[in-house]
Amino acid sequence: MTYSMSFIVEIEVPTETFPLGELIERHPDAHVELEQLVPTRDGLLPFFWVRNVDADEVAATDEAEPALDSIIVLDDTGDALLCRMVWNRDEEGLQDVIVNEPTALLEASGSADGWQFQFRFIDQTAARRLREELSALGIPFEVMRVYSVREMRERQYDITPEQHEALVTMHQAGFFETPRRTTLAEVASGLDISSQALSTRYRRGLNSFLESTLYDTE
């Protein structure tokens, strides 16, 4: 069986090239963060958090933005507004690329400095199509970073590649199951390292992983 390695691409586009860009331009301190994209029969229904903007200003944004059919403020937490938007499918833009192309949008945020998007692609062909679509629409973009899903996990949990390999191998071999399906020595032999080296790697990696996931950090 042949596997293709998925990878992450982070790009940046100008503020005005994505819905809510007009709102950000009117309120330079505004900050927008994607909450989730919910699939519907007509495409994707985006939910966003908007900060540093009055609710009335946000609610009236669709009148000034052709790319938006409607925008509703769902909740006000005091320091942020949770909003639901409906994109105008007749208006071409980056939102159409997100809906129509075989990509996974992981994160998106916008400010006066521009929009930052994080996409996951399953192969180079999908990434090339995104670049071609953006160029065809005349949307300027800058690729900020390209890295594998594995590298993303390592950075997220502050573990080294060796620690990641040790934890994944031990988990797949059943070391953490009850009862265990393998021993430390057997896993170490498969990795061609000593049992002591494997013990050090997985304990340090597990400690970093737990610190990154169990506690709130700044």
C-alpha positions, 0 to 999 in steps of 0.5 A: 500500500502506498501512502502520500504524506500530507503537509501544512502550508501557511499563506498570507493575503491582503486584508481586503481579499477576504470577507470581513476585510472591509470591517477590519479596514474601518476598524484597524484594531479589529481581530478576526479568528475562524472558529469552525466551518460547518458543511451545509448543502450550499457549501461551508457556513463559517463561524468567526470570533471578532474582537475590538469591534462593536456588535452593531458595526459587525451586524451591518458589515454585510451591507458594505461587503459584496462577498457576504450575504448575511452576518449574525452576531450569536454571542457577546462574551464581553471581549469578543463576538461570536458571529455566523456568516453566509458567503455570497456564492455569486461573488468570486474570491478566496472563499470560493477556493476554500469551498470548492478545492480539495483542501482542509482549512485548519486555521484562519485569522485576520487583522490590519496586517492581513489574513493568515491561513493554514491549509492541509494538503494531501499532495503537491497537486492540491497545493498547486491547484490552490496557487493556480486558483489564487493567481487566476483570481488575482489574489496576491499571496505569500507562502509563510511556511511549509511543513509536514503534519508530523513537524506540526505535532512536534512543534505543538507539543514541544517534543523532538523528532526522536521523542515523537518517533519513540512515542508513536512506535511504542503506542503502535506496538501496544506498549501502553496497553493493559496488558502490554503487547510488547516490552521496552527492550523489543521496541528499542531493538526495533529502533536500533537503540538501547533500552535506556536511550528509549526510556529517556526519550519516551519519558522526556517526550511524554513529560513535554506532551503532558505539560502541553496538553494538561495545563493552560499556558500563556 
